[in-house]
Amino acid sequence: MLPFKALLTALEKMAPLSLAGSWDNVGLLIAHVHPFESAHPYKVLLTNDITMGVLEESLTCFEGGSANMIISYHPTPFSALKKFNMSNPASRVVMTAAANNIAVFSPHTSWDAAPDMLNDWLLSGVVTESGAKLNSFGISPVKRAAGPLGEAGAGDGRMATLEQSVPLSQIIAGVKRHLNLRTVGVSLPTPHAFGASEDPATVLAAASEIPISSLAVCAGSGASVLGGLSTVSVWITGELSHHELLAASAAGVSVILTNHSNSERGFLPVAMKKLELLTAKDSIRFLISQKDADPLSTV
């Protein structure tokens, strides 16, 4: 089998595209303009987002030439493009990739939903790094509101109950360690809630008094998946709106926010190892982008 076809087969085996949301734009978004499927080795760059910096990196990151494909967790283009010009960022990515014969594949919500993929990694890593232990039931999928996903263990989020309660401060520390973050956003449940002007030490002191017996995660933007889980002690996700945070606090739920892509990017090395195991050792080479980064900085 050609490396290109073998890679597409491996991606589908790892996370079937049928698990992606119906609104999502997943799969092979940009095909090769010229025949390049038989390149040996076939060179693949993994990234969370395709920016022009990542695209420029893809032209030189491999010895002897550019990447043949970019696997970008977030899709570009995401929505329909009616005009192609260099002034539109998504259009510029499409045109530049096509001009350099670089294919683009996006898995997005299929990676979220598939068993043993992004959300399982997120939840199990936080639990491990916080020093907590899951109860005997382990991790359960949180299914999307539209109905069953048709695969055992699949769901847009994950939830779990702990063997013993631990302080919220311990879960916060686990999130930071697992995602290699210096800071996270924390919303405490009423009546413990503080304003954003409070000193972090004050918030952490309050968090040390809040017991966590269960947690739920959703990589990226989690409101549509986690919003109905008012009996869970803490939600962990990338982002929520102001009013979604107020609703969680009023329902007695703590929230830990990491910024959108910080809840996802750390999974790229795990995905790369999975793909290496599913493809022939010498036929495909993988690299993780060094230019991909969260666009939001805390200063």
KABEL-V179836 format. One record per helix or strand of 2 or more residues. SS is the DSSP state (~ for helix, > for strand). FROM is the first residue (numbers start at 1). LEN is the number of residues. Records with the same first field share a line. If there is no record, write none. Layout:
BEGIN
SS->FROM-LEN / FROM-LEN
END
This chain:
BEGIN
~->3-12 / 17-3 / 52-7 / 89-11 / 109-5 / 118-13 / 168-12 / 200-8 / 223-4 / 242-9 / 260-4 / 265-14
>->27-4 / 42-6 / 69-4 / 103-4 / 134-9 / 157-11 / 185-3 / 211-11 / 234-6 / 254-4 / 284-5
END
